[in-house]
Amino acid sequence: MVESAAASAREILTGLHDVMAGRGTAQSKLDHVVDLIAEKMASEVCSIYVMRDNMLELYATHGLNKEAVHVTRLGLGEGLVGTIAEQTRVLNLEEASAHPQFSYRPETGEEHFHSFAGIPIVRREEPIGVLTVQHEDSRKYQDVEIEALQTVAMVMSEMLANAGIADGTRGRSRSSGEQQLGGLQLVTGMARGKAVFHQPKVTVEHTVAEDTEAERARVYAAFRKMREQIDNMTRDAEFGTTGEHEEILETYKMFAYDEGWARRINEAIDSGLTAEAAIERVQQHTRTRMKEIDDPLLAERMHDLEDLSNRLLRIVAGRMTTAAQTGLDEDTILIARNLGPAELLEYDRRRLKGVVLQEGSLTSHVTIVARAMGVPTVGKIEDIRHIANDGDEILVDGDQGTICVRPSRTTIDSFDMRMATTAKRRAEYAALKDQPAETIDGQRIQLMVNAGLPEDAAQLAANGAEGIGLFRTEFQFLIAARLPGRESQQKLYKDVLDAAGDRPVIFRTLDIGGDKALPYLNEKDEAENPAMGWRALRLSLDRKALMKAQARALVEAAGGRHLRVMFPMVSEPWEFEEARQLFEKEVKWLRDRKRVLPTVIEYGCMLEVPSLAEMLDQLLPRIDFLSIGTNDLTQFLFAADRADPRLAERYDWLSPSILRFLKRIVDQCKAADVPVRVCGEMGGRPPEALALIAIGMEAFSVTPAALGPLKAMIHSLDAGAARREFESLLADPPKMFREAVIDWARQQAVDLS
């Protein structure tokens, strides 16, 4: 069936084009369409649901009971179809009835079918329908099948729009009156200005190509123009600080010249799409991958590709004008779904006061650039582009991660007072940057940062970090169209070491697999629980050629320098030993060939799997350092998926159980004289970091944004008093443990802000 889906893509589009151009009612055309798709995809069921009056109505089907047409209706978020429309994301299920959102409708007769795939049909960023296929047998649909269905869904959006039968989601008109909205703090600071929307969305009006070669020529011309723009931008960009951000733009430029991306667009054109539709098709695939990646650092890095896709689409469509090109007339708060670093740099920094994003993350390129520019930024403001009006007054509080749209005079006056207070607080953090992190009673705490690209290393001096405690090497693999070669890996690692200078860098070997799958590795067996599946060191030891290439790249990149390597997802000591021996064999191979070797190589591992804690007596004599990954460790200890909001209260870092668990690890490491540090999010929160220091932790690797608040907390803490208090608290934990910790900190005047 996979071969059939790939071979039939263009044939389906041709058939759809004929249906769209022919005569007949909308109903007859859709009836023809579901029959066509079912035949070409060898599918037992194909159905189309259309959004009408805020309900998804079964409008046409091949395989389900015809009596259900125009009878079966689901609301947004209701059932599998409603979930697909609400989240505008693909569902690909081996057993549909096992999904928590499954809603059985007896009139459809679908009880005989097990596998299910559903694709949102989107028009002007709103769901207007859902395309589904079903089979009697239980299986996951292959990527090529899903991509073919996504291509069909794009054409269906044009068909439904032309037919006028879909009305989209109603009730989303622009709001009025003051609205307070909470989001994600990206760049600290406070700002006022008038709302300006970054760019109008380019709606793909024509999806099926008349002349494939003409469409290909249009894409080639657009690529040339886009690359010229990026070259000019990377050449002319200036920052008020040092040039530590040049690597961001160089990485962005690397994406622009990525041949794999261009090849995928060409393949989409080969299937019969127009240039615009082909770009949008590949962009949809990128969005799908971003949603599947659990690691926010890696998922958000891929927004650079989203930015470039938007730029390429505007060029092809002749819609190059953005707010940056037209200019800013007054103090501005920029509103966008997301931004790439190059797009942000195009704006007049004298007028650009703040940024509000519907998406965004702490580790995205646009956040790094916005921080360098000193532009307060708040992300994860859902539906902001439907709440704010162009020209509305907006208050951005990057310190709290909130915004206020159309504020009252009272709100503005209060905001101005807080701006004065936070400006003083930022100055206090800045004054701490070059001071050591030392408690009142003289205990020295090491503060390092987590990173994933060379520009993160270049910022170490600017943010006052002592080094990189966790460098995620997998990002280079996740953005590539094919497996990165040893030479490109070596260049990346050398660039990181060069940028870090004398500060230490700890490279974590590949943590791929599971939720960070690489399509070019052809891992066909999908795990039910990806976080606990065939990933990280387990996968690397299985694919030794992959790990050997990375080992040689790291060793050669660190020639003449100190190399620190750690292995992720170690569950038993033998796994660490096997990985270390693999590295040592590569060292010997290079030594025999008179290559320049690192002066010292230190080997460590991540403690993320609870079972490893029971084997520390065997492990500690073998390692040079230990890093505790509290994100995975906590969810494994509590059997609580950190991505499930229903379990948020169970995922508590100030729980006596996890603190007791971690204290045993810290005590054993100290007894064995093995350095140990926390590398997860737990260490980046002042209350939790206080608790960790109280149980003996002396080293942390956190996000750069956490450094200032952590250092302020440490400077106000008596570590000895904290240890004594926690001995008592952990010996007989109170029911409200978190509240007891925070109350004690306040009594001791510990800075937890």
C-alpha atoms as one frame of an Amber mdcrd trajectory, in Angstrom:
protein
   0.000   0.000   0.000   2.939   2.324   0.665   4.084   2.006  -2.926   0.492
   2.524  -4.096   0.135   5.721  -2.055   3.391   7.157  -3.384   2.663   6.237
  -6.992  -0.920   7.485  -6.860  -0.366  10.982  -5.433  -0.261  12.732  -8.792
  -3.061  10.543 -10.136  -5.291  11.565  -7.203  -4.552  15.250  -7.788  -5.347
  14.898 -11.467  -8.644  13.252 -10.609  -9.463  15.964  -8.062  -8.682  18.645
 -10.620 -11.132  17.031 -13.049 -13.798  16.847 -10.350 -13.287  20.496  -9.377
 -13.468  21.620 -13.010 -16.512  19.504 -13.855 -20.175  20.193 -13.421 -22.369
  18.989 -10.611 -23.414  19.871  -7.090 -20.974  20.114  -4.197 -22.460  16.909
  -2.800 -21.944  14.933  -6.000 -18.381  16.187  -6.286 -17.519  15.179  -2.730
 -19.137  11.777  -3.242 -16.883  11.338  -6.263 -13.840  12.513  -4.303 -14.175
   9.985  -1.455 -14.619   7.163  -3.975 -11.536   8.348  -5.878  -9.344   8.599
  -2.761 -10.502   5.237  -1.445  -9.695   3.582  -4.773  -6.280   5.151  -5.258
  -5.233   4.708  -1.608  -6.667   1.156  -1.435  -8.646   2.324   1.576 -11.770
   0.595   2.850 -13.162   3.859   4.218 -12.684   7.471   3.158 -14.829  10.239
   4.684 -15.006  14.010   4.533 -16.374  16.071   7.413 -17.220  19.728   6.732
 -17.391  22.524   9.316 -20.897  23.986   9.326 -22.356  26.105  12.141 -19.419
  25.229  14.401 -20.067  21.508  13.941 -18.209  18.942  11.869 -20.801  17.283
   9.657 -20.204  13.998   7.836 -20.686  15.233   4.281 -19.501  12.328   2.154
 -18.232   8.814   2.766 -17.008   5.696   1.032 -17.311   2.700   3.334 -19.429
   4.020   6.196 -23.223   3.863   6.213 -24.629   6.358   3.727 -27.512   7.026
   6.125 -25.028   8.760   8.468 -24.265  11.482   5.877 -25.548  14.864   7.159
 -26.667  13.083  10.351 -23.381  12.487  12.178 -22.130  15.790  13.647 -19.300
  16.453  16.089 -18.241  19.616  17.858 -14.699  20.975  18.072 -12.780  18.730
  20.443 -15.451  16.013  20.293 -14.348  12.574  19.170 -11.335  11.920  16.975
 -12.588  14.161  14.169 -13.324  17.052  16.535  -9.898  16.672  18.157  -8.163
  16.823  14.768 -10.022  20.020  13.860  -9.527  21.667  17.257  -5.783  20.966
  17.360  -5.278  21.200  13.569  -3.034  18.167  13.726  -2.866  14.713  12.200
  -4.031  11.634  14.094  -2.565   8.292  13.013  -3.941   5.465  15.128  -3.429
   1.723  15.026  -6.556   1.188  17.132  -8.999   4.102  16.979 -11.173   2.951
  19.881  -8.156   2.985  22.253  -7.732   6.754  21.912  -9.185   8.666  24.910
 -11.107  11.009  22.582 -12.767   8.208  20.616 -16.529   8.702  20.371 -18.571
   5.842  18.903 -21.427   6.830  16.591 -23.554   3.729  15.885 -25.222   5.206
  12.787 -21.887   5.164  10.926 -21.282   1.407  11.171 -17.595   2.036  11.866
 -17.269  -0.644  14.563 -15.699  -3.006  11.996 -12.756  -0.685  11.376  -9.709
  -0.434  13.628  -6.963   1.721  12.083  -7.697   5.400  11.564  -5.930   8.407
  10.046  -7.375  11.898  10.035  -6.045  15.073   8.395  -7.313  18.603   9.114
  -8.576  20.602   6.147  -7.452  24.158   6.854  -8.286  27.462   5.142  -6.867
  30.802   6.240  -5.516  29.158   9.395  -8.960  27.907  10.445 -10.217  24.299
  10.293 -12.983  23.925   7.724 -13.119  20.147   7.649 -11.428  16.805   8.256
 -10.401  14.060   5.824 -10.274  10.520   7.258  -9.411   6.996   6.121 -10.036
   3.731   7.991  -9.145   0.044   7.649 -10.375  -3.141   9.244  -6.882  -4.275
  10.169  -4.928  -2.648  13.021  -1.851  -0.796  11.773  -0.187   2.596  11.708
  -0.294   4.427   8.380   3.113   5.006   6.806   4.586   8.490   6.391   4.130
   8.383   2.615   0.420   7.643   3.056  -0.044  10.490   5.537   1.823  12.882
   3.234  -0.401  11.872   0.318  -3.493  12.540   2.439  -2.114  15.923   3.546
  -1.626  16.835  -0.098  -5.201  15.830  -0.846  -6.453  17.856   2.147  -4.801
  20.971   0.726  -6.691  20.531  -2.538  -9.869  19.808  -0.586  -9.577  23.172
   1.203  -9.679  24.914  -2.174 -12.614  22.770  -3.294 -14.645  23.428  -0.127
 -13.903  27.146  -0.264 -15.013  27.377  -3.891 -18.163  25.384  -3.162 -19.074
  27.703  -0.292 -20.358  24.881   1.919 -17.845  25.261   4.801 -18.204  28.207
   7.135 -15.203  27.534   9.364 -15.234  28.171  13.096 -17.489  31.058  13.965
 -17.529  33.363  16.944 -13.890  34.396  16.556 -14.404  38.036  15.710 -12.074
  40.637  17.132 -12.600  41.310  20.813 -13.140  44.635  22.579 -12.426  45.901
  26.076  -9.464  45.185  28.357  -8.143  41.619  28.305  -5.409  40.161  30.491
  -3.675  37.135  28.941  -1.070  34.777  30.378   1.653  33.086  28.351   5.299
  32.041  28.502   8.053  34.386  29.638  10.639  34.483  26.843  12.597  37.727
  27.244  12.364  39.717  30.449  11.383  43.358  30.507   8.258  45.474  30.226
   7.013  47.471  27.259   4.089  49.536  25.962   3.096  50.092  22.370   0.504
  49.785  19.628  -0.274  46.390  18.132   1.165  45.721  14.673   0.674  42.378
  12.935   3.850  40.963  11.447   2.472  39.728   8.168  -0.717  38.706   6.424
  -1.041  34.979   5.877  -0.506  33.934   2.270  -3.512  31.789   1.376  -2.789
  29.210  -1.303  -5.592  29.818  -3.816  -4.561  27.302  -6.481  -3.162  23.928
  -5.499  -3.088  21.794  -8.655  -0.412  22.687 -11.206  -1.103  23.130 -14.918
   2.595  23.104 -15.887   4.983  21.303 -13.518   8.156  22.718 -15.069   6.832
  26.273 -14.867   6.095  25.762 -11.163   9.587  24.366 -10.633  11.095  27.413
 -12.322   9.091  29.699 -10.023  10.451  27.869  -6.956  14.044  28.039  -8.217
  13.698  31.788  -8.779  12.185  32.234  -5.310  15.028  30.277  -3.716  17.596
  32.507  -5.427  15.852  35.660  -4.231  15.398  34.355  -0.698  19.040  33.323
  -0.399  20.131  36.729  -1.654  18.011  38.353   1.056  19.483  36.096   3.745
  23.032  36.759   2.544  22.426  40.505   2.757  20.836  40.193   6.176  23.608
  38.102   7.696  26.177  40.499   6.277  24.512  43.676   7.491  23.099  42.590
  10.876  24.489  44.477  13.854  24.147  43.970  17.582  24.846  46.368  20.368
  27.024  43.767  22.119  29.778  41.558  20.764  29.303  39.325  17.752  28.215
  36.265  19.722  24.986  35.986  17.709  26.585  35.624  14.303  26.311  31.842
  14.610  22.522  32.110  14.851  22.347  33.817  11.490  24.894  31.444  10.027
  22.755  28.491  11.119  19.709  30.226   9.687  21.646  30.707   6.458  22.529
  27.008   6.499  18.810  26.185   6.513  18.230  28.525   3.567  20.823  26.639
   1.532  19.703  23.168   2.662  19.356  21.056  -0.478  17.205  18.507   1.325
  14.532  21.132   1.936  14.616  22.250  -1.716  14.446  18.616  -2.847  11.324
  17.945  -0.753   9.590  20.957  -2.328  10.537  19.693  -5.780   9.119  16.274
  -4.948   5.850  17.933  -3.906   5.753  19.756  -7.260   6.343  16.417  -8.991
   3.159  15.141  -7.352   1.210  17.820  -9.219   1.117  20.772  -6.801   1.673
  24.421  -7.622   4.777  26.126  -6.230   2.773  27.728  -3.414   1.030  24.481
  -2.517   4.308  22.538  -2.591   5.949  24.949  -0.139   2.877  24.799   2.112
   2.875  20.995   1.882   6.477  20.708   3.068   5.778  23.328   5.726   2.927
  21.180   7.064   5.321  18.256   7.338   7.738  20.420   9.355   4.919  21.485
  11.678   3.954  17.849  12.205   7.519  16.977  13.179   7.682  19.896  15.600
   4.557  18.671  17.372   5.995  15.159  17.657   9.275  16.270  19.265   8.987
  16.397  23.046  12.235  18.277  23.675  11.348  21.999  23.487  14.913  23.009
  22.615  14.884  20.863  19.497  11.293  21.414  18.488  11.537  25.177  18.655
  14.801  25.313  16.731  12.825  24.043  13.749  10.870  27.304  13.694  13.699
  28.718  11.597  12.465  26.438   8.826   8.945  27.756   9.376  10.241  31.311
   9.017  12.080  30.478   5.804   9.036  28.685   4.407   6.895  31.768   5.030
   9.505  33.956   3.358   9.748  31.650   0.347   5.959  31.472   0.083   5.649
  35.271   0.092   8.252  35.570  -2.653   6.541  32.975  -4.858   3.140  34.585
  -4.293   4.448  38.117  -4.884   3.431  39.146  -1.335   6.701  40.447   0.023
   5.346  43.329   2.071   5.485  42.899   5.850   5.250  45.454   8.629   9.051
  45.583   8.592   9.092  46.739   4.969   6.345  49.347   5.415   8.035  50.727
   8.530   6.872  51.455  12.083   5.335  54.867  12.767   5.193  54.679  16.576
   6.200  52.539  19.555   5.165  49.055  18.502   4.290  45.686  20.008   4.776
  43.165  17.211   2.267  40.295  17.017   2.962  37.065  15.122   2.360  33.341
  15.222   6.109  32.912  15.300   9.175  34.688  13.947  12.567  33.727  12.653
  15.659  35.640  13.773  16.107  37.294  10.377  12.544  38.602  10.328  12.951
  40.204  13.750  16.169  41.901  12.668  14.349  43.628   9.815  12.397  45.842
  12.214  13.363  49.348  13.321  14.787  48.801  16.792  13.986  52.377  17.797
  10.249  51.685  17.425  10.048  47.977  18.233   9.312  47.818  21.977   7.979
  44.297  22.477   6.971  41.046  20.789   3.955  38.795  21.418   3.956  35.326
  19.846   1.241  32.747  19.545   4.006  30.134  19.719   7.674  30.548  20.725
   9.945  29.060  23.402  12.866  29.954  25.651  15.348  28.235  23.355  14.176
  29.436  19.944  16.438  31.545  17.764  14.034  34.472  17.795  14.149  34.471
  21.607  17.942  34.555  21.606  18.006  37.418  19.112  15.234  39.297  20.948
  17.242  38.957  24.161  20.309  40.350  22.395  18.231  43.264  21.123  16.714
  43.847  24.561  13.126  43.392  23.304  10.684  42.019  25.930   8.928  38.964
  24.506   6.013  36.802  25.626   5.045  33.565  23.864   2.287  30.963  23.981
  -0.491  33.573  23.841  -3.133  31.432  22.180  -5.351  33.080  19.585  -3.701
  36.476  20.109  -4.220  37.332  16.461  -7.973  37.061  16.960  -8.050  38.897
  20.291  -6.012  41.998  19.434  -6.890  44.560  16.787  -4.340  46.395  14.702
  -3.449  49.594  16.581  -4.649  48.401  20.014  -2.631  49.523  23.028  -0.749
  46.519  24.474   1.240  46.148  27.689   3.897  43.422  27.650   5.225  42.061
  30.939   8.100  39.780  29.983   8.975  39.276  33.658   5.602  37.696  34.445
   4.876  36.265  30.981   1.627  38.242  30.627   0.146  40.875  28.332  -2.779
  43.267  28.575  -4.733  44.222  25.460  -6.586  47.569  25.443  -5.677  48.437
  29.073  -7.646  50.946  31.144  -5.992  54.079  32.518  -5.821  52.478  35.977
  -4.062  49.421  34.536  -1.594  51.616  32.629  -0.724  53.618  35.772  -0.119
  50.415  37.749   1.969  49.015  34.893   4.161  52.130  34.790   4.881  51.794
  38.509   5.876  48.151  38.110   8.098  49.039  35.153  10.131  51.244  37.440
  10.417  48.448  40.016  11.403  45.735  37.517  13.981  48.001  35.897  15.648
  48.192  39.300  15.471  44.371  39.652  17.081  43.789  36.241  19.898  46.115
  37.196  20.452  44.053  40.349  20.653  40.815  38.299  23.064  42.439  35.855
  25.278  43.515  38.753  25.486  39.860  39.866  26.597  38.561  36.450  30.331
  38.545  37.150  30.045  37.642  40.839  30.536  34.041  41.981  27.447  32.143
  43.077  28.213  31.878  46.786  25.913  31.498  49.775  25.973  33.683  52.891
  28.007  31.064  54.747  30.550  30.734  51.940  29.390  27.660  50.002  30.341
  27.920  46.337  27.709  26.807  43.797  28.594  26.146  40.156  26.106  27.535
  37.610  26.322  26.307  34.025  23.824  26.354  31.139  22.140  23.855  28.837
  22.769  24.461  25.136  22.305  23.065  21.649  24.042  25.353  19.133  27.365
  27.208  18.853  25.753  30.590  19.578  24.724  29.283  23.005  28.415  28.794
  23.774  29.201  32.272  22.472  26.832  33.769  25.063  28.562  32.283  28.115
  30.486  35.428  28.945  27.453  37.634  28.374  25.216  35.698  30.758  27.842
  34.904  33.389  27.626  31.099  33.107  30.653  29.032  34.109  30.298  26.683
  31.155  27.910  24.337  29.362  26.769  21.504  31.593  24.706  19.864  28.844
  25.249  20.326  25.122  22.551  18.457  23.186  24.236  17.055  20.078  21.055
  15.703  18.481  19.785  19.018  17.093  22.130  18.791  14.121  20.586  15.398
  13.295  16.980  16.512  13.721  17.186  19.403  11.264  19.076  17.480   8.591
  17.432  15.808   5.602  20.031  13.044   5.780  22.471  11.676   8.326  25.134
  14.342   9.107  28.612  13.191   8.152  31.522  12.973  10.557  33.129  16.098
   9.105  30.063  18.269   9.670  29.729  16.916  13.207  33.381  17.636  13.895
  33.058  21.215  12.648  30.060  21.842  14.914  31.812  20.495  18.016  34.963
  22.468  17.272  32.928  25.654  16.798  31.298  25.083  20.182  34.635  24.565
  21.928  36.110  27.615  20.199  33.163  29.769  21.257  33.305  28.515  24.851
  37.011  29.274  25.176  38.325  28.286  28.615  34.872  27.433  29.954  34.050
  23.692  30.138  31.592  22.061  27.728  29.969  18.691  28.414  28.756  17.015
  25.225  25.859  14.602  25.589  25.936  11.926  22.923  22.891  11.471  20.710
  19.540  11.290  22.447  17.400  10.358  19.457  14.678   7.812  18.923  11.362
   7.634  20.724   9.715  11.034  20.393  12.741  12.389  18.492  12.653   9.968
  15.587  14.802  10.516  12.507  13.028   9.467   9.306  16.270   8.629   7.532
  17.154   5.990  10.165  14.081   3.930   9.209  13.100   2.936  12.732   9.804
   1.293  11.786   8.776  -0.119  15.153   6.972   2.641  17.026   6.939   2.427
  20.814   3.776   2.874  22.830   5.778   4.862  25.420   8.464   6.723  23.421
  10.169   8.285  26.463  10.910   4.774  27.738  11.532   3.231  24.351  14.369
   2.483  21.951  16.171   5.803  22.277  19.357   7.550  23.384  22.233   5.221
  24.370  20.132   2.135  23.710  19.775   3.117  20.066  23.403   4.275  19.784
  24.785   0.986  21.098  22.550  -0.854  18.656  23.737   1.323  15.759  27.426
   1.370  16.599  28.468   2.981  13.303  26.429   6.021  14.284  28.140   6.296
  17.648  31.600   5.608  16.240  31.253   8.518  13.826  30.180  10.828  16.640
  32.970   9.586  18.908  35.639  10.245  16.275  34.149  13.674  15.501  34.198
  14.672  19.179  37.731  13.381  19.783  39.170  15.111  16.711  37.286  18.357
  17.411  38.798  18.464  20.897  42.361  17.851  19.727  44.753  19.576  22.154
  41.909  20.405  24.536  39.867  18.930  27.383  36.972  16.752  26.197  33.994
  15.938  28.411  31.457  13.386  27.162  28.373  11.968  28.830  25.983   9.241
  27.785  22.181   9.617  28.094  19.558   7.153  29.314  22.002   4.794  31.041
  20.065   2.207  33.029  22.868  -0.217  33.962  26.657   0.185  34.413  27.503
  -2.189  31.553  25.878   0.251  29.096  28.197   3.024  30.231  31.198   0.720
  30.021  30.340  -0.420  26.505  29.927   3.186  25.330  33.209   4.266  26.949
  35.101   1.375  25.361  33.680   2.323  21.972  35.098   5.830  22.430  38.455
   4.472  23.585  38.729   2.317  20.456  38.280   5.428  18.323  40.903   7.230
  20.408  43.345   4.378  19.769  42.541   4.424  16.046  43.338   8.143  15.892
  46.447   7.790  18.056  47.817   5.090  15.744  47.456   7.560  12.872  49.292
  10.331  14.754  46.227  12.567  15.039  46.137  15.309  17.672  44.171  13.948
  20.626  42.454  15.704  23.536  44.761  16.392  26.482  42.188  14.818  28.802
  38.962  12.898  28.189  36.391  12.677  30.974  33.467  10.272  30.733  30.204
  10.736  32.579  26.606   9.689  32.275  23.081  10.931  32.833  21.089   9.494
  35.698  17.548   9.586  34.306  16.495   5.985  34.875  15.801   5.134  38.554
  17.352   1.678  38.216  20.802   3.226  37.800  20.596   4.721  41.296  20.556
   1.179  42.687  23.851   0.410  40.924  25.879   3.468  41.929  28.337   1.373
  43.932  29.274  -0.318  40.643  29.012   2.767  38.454  30.777   5.505  40.432
  34.284   3.927  40.320  34.025   3.910  36.497  32.876   7.498  35.798  34.406
  10.957  36.085  31.132  12.802  36.755  27.388  12.260  37.017  24.565  14.470
  35.704  21.011  14.077  36.967  18.347  14.643  34.326  15.431  15.576  36.562
  12.867  15.871  33.741  12.822  12.184  32.774  13.818  10.976  36.233  10.822
  12.660  37.857   8.273  11.280  35.442   9.729   7.796  35.801   9.690   8.029
  39.604   6.132   9.308  39.794   4.805   7.340  36.785   3.508  10.721  35.637
   3.886  11.879  32.040   5.183  15.451  32.235   3.339  16.287  29.005  -0.043
  15.328  30.466  -1.696  18.369  32.113  -3.939  16.080  34.154  -0.860  14.890
  36.055   0.680  18.312  36.661   0.099  18.136  40.418   1.740  14.696  40.592
   4.857  16.022  38.874   6.143  17.882  41.952   9.839  18.662  42.343   9.326
  19.772  45.935   8.143  16.348  46.974   9.852  14.579  49.901  10.051  11.383
  47.847  12.179  12.814  45.053  14.305  14.891  47.437  15.052  11.809  49.544
  15.879   9.880  46.358  18.221  12.630  45.144  19.879  13.032  48.549  20.936
   9.371  48.526  22.525   9.920  45.104  24.321  13.098  46.213  25.625  11.442
  49.371  26.970   8.448  47.441  28.666  10.683  44.870  30.338  12.746  47.576
  31.536   9.623  49.359  33.054   8.406  46.077  34.457  11.883  45.281  32.557
  11.991  41.968  31.198  15.423  40.887  27.416  15.492  40.433  25.147  18.177
  38.966  21.486  18.686  38.123  20.792  19.306  34.425  17.007  19.423  34.335
  14.398  22.135  34.774  14.165  21.430  38.496  17.480  23.188  39.081  16.355
  26.340  37.275  13.585  27.210  39.751  14.696  29.082  42.919  12.541  27.132
  45.449  13.599  23.768  44.009  17.237  24.863  43.688  17.169  25.884  47.367
  15.982  22.379  48.270  18.701  20.802  46.123  21.411  22.886  47.792  19.960
  21.879  51.163  20.428  18.182  50.330  24.016  18.766  49.223  23.871  19.660
  45.499  26.618  22.097  44.509  26.404  22.259  40.700  23.600  23.114  38.283
  23.114  23.386  34.521  20.027  25.440  33.656  18.535  27.701  30.993  20.302
  31.071  30.641  17.141  32.884  31.807  17.374  31.135  35.185  20.892  32.345
  36.037  19.994  35.763  37.486  17.190  34.601  39.815  19.271  31.583  40.918
  22.291  33.692  41.749  20.131  36.148  43.718  18.641  33.236  45.696  22.066
  31.748  46.395  23.466  35.070  47.621  20.595  35.328  50.127  20.808  31.725
  51.379  22.515  30.304  54.454  23.286  26.818  53.115  24.075  25.398  56.562
  20.744  26.551  57.956  18.980  25.105  54.923  20.656  21.714  55.444  19.580
  21.620  59.080  16.001  22.591  58.216  15.718  19.968  55.481  17.100  17.215
  57.706  14.120  17.894  59.946  11.594  18.289  57.119  12.649  15.108  55.315
  12.797  13.059  58.511   9.130  13.785  59.231   7.624  15.440  56.115   4.621
  17.700  56.707   1.563  17.181  54.520   1.995  20.590  52.872   5.695  20.120
  52.155   6.050  22.764  49.431   4.306  25.386  51.560   6.558  24.541  54.526
   9.686  25.023  52.395   8.533  28.376  51.011   7.432  29.603  54.450  10.850
  28.773  55.884  12.575  30.563  52.986  10.512  33.689  53.561  11.290  33.660
  57.265  14.986  33.461  56.399  14.627  36.296  53.830  15.735  34.022  50.984
  15.161  35.670  47.592  12.778  33.385  45.663  11.637  35.974  43.096
